[in-house]
Amino acid sequence: MGKRKAFEIAFVGLKPGIHEFTYEVNDEFFGEIDNRDFANCNATVKLQLDKKNSFFLLKFEIGGKADVVCDKCGNTLTKDLWDEFNMLVKMVDNPEEMNDQEDDPDVFYISRTESHLQLNDWIFEFVTLSIPNQKKCSEEEFGGEKCNLEVLKKLKEMEVKYSGQNADNIWKDLDQFKENKN
């Protein structure tokens, strides 16, 4: 995830209170990640960091667009990204041990000797989580010029072909268990 320095905050010099940062991420940021479900990502990450004496409250706001593949027809769709995530970062003497024991994914521990907060992994995770789980054409677009009509036609054929067949056969093999119940 190239350019690590661009996505870190040197918090030692920051005064207690709220600080705001904005990061622009695109495909270059995600370049080293092979198994991602999106492309042509252009996202804005707004971070509000509330610095306290021994911890930080982080609020990430994700916005932007990314191309995904429709779950139904297989064509490329551009989807809006939007979500908010909160993190609590605590400064402790034994961060590895504390992170291993922590059950809450929204709490993270760093060493009291740290001077920089690395954001790369969180930005990657939060942008990825901002992509809708269901990736399909909208009602207006479904079956329209953006849809892959060949795939939709084949799915319809398969549905018709197997719907009657499966209704009878799905329970057939279970009948033998009913008969052998004794």
N, C-alpha and C positions, 0 to 999 in steps of 0.2 A: 504494500500500500504506500507507494512512493511519497517522497517529501514529508517525512515524519515531523520535521521541525515546524512545518506550516500548521500542523494540527496539535500543537502542544502549548500549554500556558505556563509561563514562568510566574507562579503565584507568590513567590517569596516577596517580590517587590510590590504586590498589590495591598492596598489598605483594606481593612475589614469593611464589608458592605457589598453592594450589588455592582457587578461589572458585566457588561454585555459584549459578546463577540459574535461575528457572523462569518460563516465559512461557505464557500461555493464548492460543491463537489460534482464531478462529472465522471465519465468513463475512465479518464486517466487515473482517478483516485481508486477505482475498482479494478484497474488493469491486471493486477496479479491474481485476482480471484477467478478461478475457472468455472466453478459450478454456481453461477448466479442465474436467477430467473428473469433477468431484465437486461436491457441495453439502452443506449442513448439516454442515460440518466443525467438530468440536470437538476440538482437539488440545492436548496438553500437551507443551511442549518443555523438557526439562531440559538445562541447559548446565553442563558442568564446564569451567572455564577454569583452566589451569595456567599462571601467568605466570612467565616467565623474564626475564632481562635484555634480550634482543634478539628474543625470539619468544614465541608463545603456543601452547599445545596446547589445542585445543578438542574436546570430546566432546559431541555432541548426541544425546539420547535422545528419540525421538518416540513418543508414545502417544496413543490417542484413537479416534474414530470419524468416518466420513464416509459420505455417501450416494453411490453410484455406480450406473450403469446396467448391467444384466446384458448381457454380450456375446451371449448366446444368445436370451433371450426379450424383452429390452428393458425389463423392469420395474426399479424402483428397489430397490436392496439397501443395507443398512447394513453396512459392512465395518470391521473393526478395523484401526487403524494401529499399526504397531510397527516400529521400525528404529533403528539406531545409525549415526552418521557421525562421522568424525574429520577435523579440519582442522589444518593447521599454518600459522600466520600469522607471517611474518617481517617484521621492521622493517628497511628498507633506504633508501638515498638515492635510488634511481631505481625506484620501484615500478611505474610504467606499463611501462617497458622490461622489467623482470623478469617481470611478469605476462604480457606478450606472448610471452616466450620460454619460459615454464614449460609443460611438457607434462603434469605431474601435476595433476589437478583438485583434489586435496586439499591443495595448497600455494597460499597466497595471500600477496602482498606488500603492505605498507602503508608509508607514509612514516615516517621517524623523527620527523617533526614532528607526526604525528597524535596526537590525545589521546582519540579515541573510536573504538570498533569498531562498525561498522554490521552488524547481524545480519539485517535484513529479507530480503535476497535469499537468504541461506542458509536461513533458516527456511522461506521459500516453497519453495525447491528441495527441501529435505529432507522436508517434509510431503508434497509432491507425489510424491517418490520412495518414500514409505512406503505409498502406495496400491498394492494388489496389481495386477500386470500383467494377470492373468486375472481378469475380473470376471464371475463367473457364480454361479448358485444352487448351494448345496451339494447333495450327493447326496440328502440327506433332503428338501430343499425342491424339487428339480427335478421339474417336472410337478405340483406341489402348488398350494395356493391362492394362494401368492405369485407363481407363474409366470404369464405371459401365455399362456394355453392356445391362444388364437387364433393367435398367432405360431408357437408350437410345432407346431400342426396344419398351418399353411401350409408351414413348413420341411420337415415330413415328406412332404407332398404333392410338393413340389419335388424332394426327394431321390429319391422313388420314380419320379417322372416322368423325371428326367434320368439316373438311374443306369444303366439299360440302354442308353439312347441314347448316352451319352458313352463307354461302354466300347467300342463299335464305332467311333464317329466320331473318337475322339481320335487314333488312329494312322493313319487313312485318308489324310490329307494328307501324312503323312511317307513313305508308300509311294512317292510320285512321286520323291522324292529317292533312294530306294534303287534305283529303276529307272534313273535318270539318272546313276548313279555312274560310269559309263565315260566 
